[in-house]
């Protein structure tokens, strides 16, 4: 199969979005799961955002002028995040996914990125095997939690919109937990008005940055994360990601009426430090 990999351009978003929806919906149906995205439009809008973002590198696979799939590399912070990767169902099992994956890994190597991470849907054995062959290690499993907003205010935990003055405290917290910051994502989220912090005893003890599935959270304790979750107005689809290794937080979510959408594996290449605090990853890491 004569496939060309090229950088994504704005005109690609509709076809790449359609493929993203159909690829994930077909895979989910095959395994008895609901689709990740409720419609083509719901998948295409994030793809449009990814392609147009100045700090996210996107590629498409093409044959005879027809797009076969796409992949992305989020370069906003110290560690790069790969995905979502999607291949048209009619072109799967023909090494297109491998070509798209290798293209963004080559990009990361050219930029000397210290690490690349992704979250992979656990029921997709083929992608798990592909990433392992390319050098990714599995670091943990996460439940995508969804449901109605909890509407819980915890006494002593003040959740508010993050401001530019909070950046240093949030970055320092992320470094303590992960060994690196996510300053690019945090700064962008604060500017967009989507970042939240939780204050306890007059200091910042947790934050959330990003939009729904593309948001990550870092905190000192599970109580800080629970305050952020409890204050959320909307979880979106497919929700937010809870480390299954954090049994206390996982049970808390279940006790408050939330449900597991599916399970994902975090996989990494390059530097990795086991987190030393409470956190929830984005779909990237």
C-alpha positions in Angstrom: 0.0 0.0 0.0 1.6 3.3 -1.2 0.9 5.7 1.7 2.2 9.2 2.2 2.5 10.8 5.6 2.3 14.6 5.5 1.6 17.4 8.0 -2.0 18.1 8.6 -3.5 21.3 7.3 -6.8 23.1 8.2 -8.7 21.8 5.2 -8.2 18.2 6.6 -10.3 18.6 9.7 -13.6 17.4 8.4 -12.4 14.2 6.7 -10.0 13.5 9.6 -12.8 14.1 12.0 -15.1 11.7 10.2 -12.5 9.1 10.2 -11.8 9.6 13.9 -15.5 9.1 14.7 -15.9 6.0 12.5 -12.6 4.4 13.7 -13.4 4.7 17.4 -17.1 3.9 16.9 -16.3 0.7 14.9 -13.8 -0.4 17.4 -16.1 0.2 20.3 -19.1 -1.6 18.7 -16.8 -4.6 18.0 -16.1 -4.9 21.7 -19.6 -4.1 22.9 -18.9 -0.5 24.1 -20.7 2.7 23.3 -18.8 5.1 21.0 -16.2 7.5 22.4 -17.9 10.4 20.6 -21.7 10.7 20.2 -21.5 12.0 16.6 -19.2 12.9 13.8 -19.4 16.5 14.8 -18.4 15.8 18.3 -15.2 14.0 17.0 -14.5 16.6 14.3 -14.4 19.6 16.5 -11.5 18.4 18.7 -9.7 17.4 15.5 -10.2 20.9 14.1 -8.8 22.4 17.3 -5.8 20.1 17.2 -5.0 20.8 13.6 -5.2 24.6 14.1 -3.3 24.7 17.4 0.2 26.3 16.9 1.8 24.0 19.5 0.3 20.7 18.4 1.8 18.8 15.5 -0.5 16.9 13.3 0.0 14.4 10.5 -2.3 12.6 8.1 -1.8 9.5 6.1 -2.9 9.8 2.5 -3.2 7.6 -0.6 -4.1 8.8 -4.0 -5.2 12.1 -2.5 -7.6 10.4 0.0 -7.0 10.8 3.8 -6.7 7.4 5.6 -6.1 8.6 9.1 -4.4 11.1 11.4 -2.3 11.5 14.5 -1.1 14.3 16.8 1.7 15.3 19.1 0.9 17.8 21.8 4.1 19.9 22.3 2.9 22.4 24.8 4.8 21.1 27.8 7.9 19.3 28.9 6.5 15.9 28.1 4.8 15.4 24.7 1.4 13.7 24.4 0.5 11.5 21.4 -2.9 11.1 20.0 -5.7 10.6 19.2 -4.6 8.3 16.4 -7.3 7.1 14.1 -7.4 5.1 10.8 -10.3 4.7 8.5 -11.9 1.3 9.1 -11.5 0.4 5.5 -7.7 0.9 5.7 -6.9 -0.8 9.0 -4.6 -3.7 9.4 -2.4 -2.3 6.6 0.3 -0.7 8.7 -1.2 2.8 8.4 -1.3 3.2 12.2 2.3 2.2 12.5 3.3 4.9 10.0 1.3 7.5 11.7 2.8 6.6 15.1 6.4 6.5 13.8 5.9 9.9 12.2 5.1 11.7 15.5 7.8 9.7 17.3 10.3 10.9 14.7 9.0 14.5 15.3 9.6 14.1 19.0 13.1 12.8 18.4 13.9 15.7 16.2 12.7 18.1 18.9 14.7 16.1 21.6 11.5 15.7 23.6 12.5 14.0 26.9 9.4 11.8 26.8 6.2 10.9 24.9 3.1 9.5 26.5 -0.4 8.3 25.5 -3.5 6.7 26.9 -4.6 3.6 25.0 -8.1 2.0 25.2 -7.5 -1.2 27.1 -9.8 -3.4 25.0 -7.8 -2.6 21.8 -5.2 -5.4 21.9 -3.7 -4.4 18.5 -2.8 -0.9 19.5 -1.5 -2.1 22.8 0.8 -4.5 20.9 1.8 -1.9 18.3 2.9 0.6 20.9 4.8 -2.0 22.9 6.7 -3.0 19.8 7.6 0.6 19.2 9.1 0.9 22.7 6.2 2.2 24.9 5.9 0.8 28.4 2.6 0.4 30.3 2.7 2.5 33.5 -0.9 2.2 34.8 -4.6 1.8 34.1 -7.3 4.5 34.3 -11.1 4.5 34.4 -12.9 7.1 32.3 -15.7 8.2 34.7 -18.9 9.8 33.5 -22.3 10.8 34.9 -24.2 13.8 36.2 -22.3 16.6 38.0 -22.1 15.9 41.7 -22.6 19.4 42.9 -20.6 18.9 46.1 -19.0 21.7 48.1 -16.5 20.5 50.7 -16.0 22.8 53.8 -12.5 24.2 53.9 -11.8 23.6 50.2 -12.4 26.7 48.1 -12.6 25.9 44.4 -12.3 29.0 42.1 -11.1 30.0 38.6 -7.4 30.0 38.3 -5.5 33.3 37.6 -2.1 34.1 36.2 -0.9 34.8 39.7 -1.5 31.1 40.5 0.8 29.7 37.8 3.9 29.4 39.9 2.1 27.5 42.7 0.4 25.2 40.2 3.6 24.4 38.4 5.5 23.8 41.6 2.8 21.3 42.7 3.0 19.5 39.3 6.7 19.2 39.7 6.4 17.7 43.2 3.9 15.1 42.0 5.2 14.3 38.5 8.8 15.6 38.4 7.9 18.1 35.6 5.5 20.8 35.0 2.7 21.2 32.4 3.2 24.9 32.1 2.1 25.3 28.5 -1.2 23.7 29.1 -1.8 25.5 32.4 -1.1 28.9 30.9 -3.3 28.3 28.0 -6.2 27.0 30.2 -5.9 30.0 32.5 -6.1 32.4 29.5 -9.2 30.5 28.2 -10.9 30.6 31.6 -11.1 26.8 32.0 -8.5 26.2 34.7 -9.6 25.8 38.3 -7.7 25.7 41.6 -8.6 24.5 45.0 -7.4 26.4 48.0 -7.0 24.9 51.5 -5.7 26.8 54.5 -4.9 29.8 52.3 -2.7 28.0 49.8 -3.3 26.2 46.5 -3.4 22.4 47.0 -4.7 21.3 43.6 -5.6 22.5 40.1 -7.3 21.3 36.9 -6.2 22.7 33.5 -7.8 22.0 30.1 -11.2 21.2 28.7 -13.0 18.1 29.7 -11.3 15.0 28.3 -8.2 17.1 27.5 -7.9 18.3 31.1 -5.5 17.1 33.7 -5.6 17.5 37.5 -2.8 17.6 40.1 -3.3 17.8 43.9 -1.7 17.1 47.2 -4.4 14.8 48.4 -7.5 12.9 47.3 -9.7 15.4 49.2 -8.4 18.2 47.0 -9.2 16.2 43.9 -12.7 15.4 45.3 -13.3 19.1 45.8 -12.4 19.8 42.2 -14.6 16.9 40.9 -17.5 17.9 43.3 -17.4 21.5 41.9 -17.3 20.6 38.2 -20.4 21.8 36.3 -20.0 19.2 33.5 -17.9 16.1 32.9 -18.5 15.8 29.2 -18.1 12.6 27.2 -16.4 10.3 27.9 -15.7 12.0 31.2 -12.5 12.3 33.3 -9.8 9.8 34.1 -9.2 8.2 37.5 -6.1 6.1 38.2 -7.3 2.6 39.2 -4.3 2.4 41.4 -6.0 5.1 43.5 -8.6 2.8 45.0 -9.9 5.4 47.4 -10.7 8.0 44.8 -12.2 5.4 42.4 -14.5 4.1 45.1 -15.4 7.7 46.0 -16.5 8.4 42.4 -18.6 5.2 42.3 -20.2 6.1 45.7 -21.2 9.5 44.2 -23.1 7.9 41.3 -20.5 8.0 38.6 -19.9 5.1 36.2 -17.0 3.6 34.3 -17.1 4.3 30.5 -14.1 2.3 29.7 -10.5 1.6 30.9 -7.3 3.0 29.4 -3.6 2.2 29.8 -1.0 4.9 30.1 2.1 4.1 28.0 5.3 6.0 28.0 8.6 6.4 26.1 11.5 8.3 27.7 11.7 9.7 31.2 9.1 8.7 33.7 8.7 9.3 37.4 6.1 7.5 39.4 3.7 10.2 40.7 4.1 11.1 44.3 0.7 12.7 45.0 -2.9 12.7 43.8 -3.5 13.3 40.1 -5.8 12.6 37.1 -4.4 12.5 33.6 -5.8 14.0 30.4 -6.3 11.8 27.4 -2.7 12.5 26.5 -1.2 11.7 29.9 
